[in-house]
Amino acid sequence: MKKITFAELVDLFYQHNIDNNIKSQFDDPKALQGVVVFADSGANTGYSLENRSYRFSSDNKYFIPGMGGNSIYAVNLDRTDDIRLDWYIGHKSWQIDYCYIEEN
């Protein structure tokens, strides 16, 4: 696993969608899978790594050029929480530790 920043992940997902001519949400059979890991601090103090790590795909609106939306739907790795990830990115209590792209 190579740790990357959220900005790097966004760039990779965006470029994947351009290269594969993805125009609509959840319509890419080859969608990349990414994980954002929130720091063990703020609102996430004391939670397990799996609980504060959220998986999402490159075919969310946030990563599709010209889609007209910014949603990122994600589920944590222990599958106890589904969220709109874009609502938490940048929030002072939900600081990102690192991200990575899951290998197939």
C-alpha positions in Angstrom: 0.0 0.0 0.0 1.3 3.4 -1.0 0.1 6.2 1.2 -0.9 9.3 -0.8 -2.7 12.6 0.0 -6.4 13.2 -0.7 -5.4 15.7 -3.4 -3.3 13.0 -5.1 -6.1 10.5 -4.9 -8.5 13.0 -6.4 -6.1 13.7 -9.3 -5.7 10.0 -10.0 -9.5 9.3 -9.9 -10.2 12.3 -12.1 -7.7 11.3 -14.7 -8.9 7.7 -14.7 -12.4 9.0 -15.5 -11.1 11.2 -18.3 -9.0 8.4 -19.8 -12.0 6.0 -19.7 -14.6 8.5 -20.8 -16.7 8.0 -17.7 -19.7 10.4 -17.9 -22.2 9.0 -15.3 -22.1 7.9 -11.7 -21.6 4.3 -10.8 -21.3 3.2 -14.4 -17.6 2.2 -14.5 -16.9 -1.6 -14.3 -13.2 -0.8 -13.9 -13.7 1.9 -11.2 -10.8 2.5 -8.9 -11.3 1.8 -5.2 -9.8 4.2 -2.7 -9.6 4.5 1.0 -9.3 7.6 3.2 -8.0 7.1 6.7 -8.9 9.7 9.3 -6.5 10.5 12.0 -7.0 9.0 15.5 -7.8 12.4 16.9 -10.7 14.9 17.1 -14.0 13.2 16.5 -12.2 9.9 15.8 -10.2 9.4 19.0 -10.2 5.8 20.2 -11.7 4.3 17.1 -10.1 1.3 15.4 -8.3 1.7 12.1 -11.0 -0.2 10.2 -13.7 2.1 11.8 -12.1 5.3 10.7 -11.1 4.1 7.2 -13.6 4.7 4.5 -13.7 2.9 1.0 -15.2 4.6 -2.0 -14.9 4.4 -5.8 -13.7 6.7 -8.6 -17.2 6.7 -10.2 -18.7 9.0 -7.5 -19.8 12.4 -8.9 -16.9 14.2 -7.1 -14.4 12.7 -9.6 -16.4 12.8 -12.9 -15.7 15.9 -15.0 -18.8 18.0 -15.8 -21.0 15.8 -13.6 -22.5 18.8 -11.8 -22.2 17.3 -8.3 -19.7 16.7 -5.6 -20.9 13.6 -3.7 -18.7 10.8 -2.5 -20.5 7.9 -0.9 -18.3 5.7 1.3 -18.5 2.9 3.8 -16.0 2.2 6.6 -13.9 -0.9 6.4 -15.7 -2.6 9.3 -19.0 -1.8 7.5 -20.7 -0.1 10.5 -21.0 3.3 8.9 -22.1 4.7 5.5 -21.4 8.4 5.0 -21.3 11.2 2.4 -17.6 11.5 2.6 -17.5 14.9 0.9 -19.4 16.4 4.0 -16.4 15.4 6.2 -13.4 16.3 4.1 -11.8 19.4 5.5 -13.9 19.4 8.7 -11.6 20.3 11.7 -12.7 17.2 13.7 -12.2 14.8 10.8 -8.5 15.3 9.8 -7.2 12.9 7.0 -4.2 10.9 8.0 -3.6 9.4 4.6 -5.3 7.8 1.6 -4.5 4.8 -0.6 -5.8 3.1 -3.7 -6.7 -0.5 -3.3 -5.0 -2.9 -5.7 -7.1 -5.4 -7.6 
